[in-house]
Amino acid sequence: MTGQAPRPGPRRLGRAGIAVVAILVALVVVIFLGRNLWHASEVTEDPPAINAGARP
């Protein structure tokens, strides 16, 4: 027992970094596509009627 935890090798650290970046990119892509699909459905809906001169 030397009191030091074993350190991962440089290859393992590289793979972990690539995995983190891939997860972040996938998250951004999913959010981007989801917002585009949501916006496309909003655009195809009829706009709400606006009563320009009506006052309550």
C-alpha positions as a LaTeX table, in Angstrom:
\begin{tabular}{lrrr}
\hline
Residue & $x$ (\AA) & $y$ (\AA) & $z$ (\AA) \\
\hline
Met1 & 0.00 & 0.00 & 0.00 \\
Thr2 & 1.73 & 3.09 & $-1.23$ \\
Gly3 & $-1.23$ & 5.39 & $-0.70$ \\
Gln4 & $-1.51$ & 6.31 & $-4.37$ \\
Ala5 & $-4.36$ & 5.28 & $-6.60$ \\
Pro6 & $-3.37$ & 3.74 & $-9.92$ \\
Arg7 & $-3.54$ & 6.30 & $-12.73$ \\
Pro8 & $-5.17$ & 5.40 & $-16.04$ \\
Gly9 & $-2.90$ & 5.21 & $-19.05$ \\
Pro10 & $-2.86$ & 7.86 & $-21.77$ \\
Arg11 & $-4.82$ & 5.65 & $-24.16$ \\
Arg12 & $-7.59$ & 5.21 & $-21.63$ \\
Leu13 & $-7.69$ & 8.93 & $-20.92$ \\
Gly14 & $-7.90$ & 9.61 & $-24.66$ \\
Arg15 & $-10.79$ & 7.22 & $-25.05$ \\
Ala16 & $-12.58$ & 8.79 & $-22.09$ \\
Gly17 & $-12.11$ & 12.24 & $-23.64$ \\
Ile18 & $-13.46$ & 11.05 & $-26.98$ \\
Ala19 & $-16.45$ & 9.46 & $-25.22$ \\
Val20 & $-17.25$ & 12.69 & $-23.37$ \\
Val21 & $-17.00$ & 14.75 & $-26.57$ \\
Ala22 & $-19.17$ & 12.24 & $-28.46$ \\
Ile23 & $-21.84$ & 12.36 & $-25.75$ \\
Leu24 & $-21.86$ & 16.17 & $-25.77$ \\
Val25 & $-22.08$ & 16.30 & $-29.58$ \\
Ala26 & $-24.93$ & 13.77 & $-29.55$ \\
Leu27 & $-26.76$ & 15.83 & $-26.93$ \\
Val28 & $-26.41$ & 19.01 & $-28.99$ \\
Val29 & $-27.59$ & 17.22 & $-32.15$ \\
Val30 & $-30.63$ & 15.76 & $-30.37$ \\
Ile31 & $-31.60$ & 19.15 & $-28.93$ \\
Phe32 & $-31.08$ & 20.87 & $-32.30$ \\
Leu33 & $-33.17$ & 18.31 & $-34.18$ \\
Gly34 & $-35.86$ & 18.35 & $-31.51$ \\
Arg35 & $-36.17$ & 22.13 & $-31.66$ \\
Asn36 & $-36.30$ & 22.05 & $-35.46$ \\
Leu37 & $-39.08$ & 19.46 & $-35.42$ \\
Trp38 & $-40.97$ & 21.43 & $-32.77$ \\
His39 & $-40.59$ & 24.63 & $-34.76$ \\
Ala40 & $-41.76$ & 22.92 & $-37.95$ \\
Ser41 & $-44.94$ & 21.79 & $-36.20$ \\
Glu42 & $-45.49$ & 25.31 & $-34.82$ \\
Val43 & $-45.14$ & 26.87 & $-38.27$ \\
Thr44 & $-47.74$ & 24.56 & $-39.82$ \\
Glu45 & $-50.36$ & 25.45 & $-37.18$ \\
Asp46 & $-52.83$ & 28.25 & $-37.82$ \\
Pro47 & $-51.84$ & 31.54 & $-36.19$ \\
Pro48 & $-54.06$ & 32.72 & $-33.35$ \\
Ala49 & $-56.75$ & 35.24 & $-34.24$ \\
Ile50 & $-55.86$ & 38.76 & $-33.19$ \\
Asn51 & $-58.60$ & 41.27 & $-32.45$ \\
Ala52 & $-56.85$ & 44.53 & $-33.32$ \\
Gly53 & $-59.47$ & 46.96 & $-32.09$ \\
Ala54 & $-61.02$ & 44.94 & $-29.28$ \\
Arg55 & $-60.59$ & 46.19 & $-25.74$ \\
Pro56 & $-61.78$ & 44.31 & $-22.67$ \\
\hline
\end{tabular}
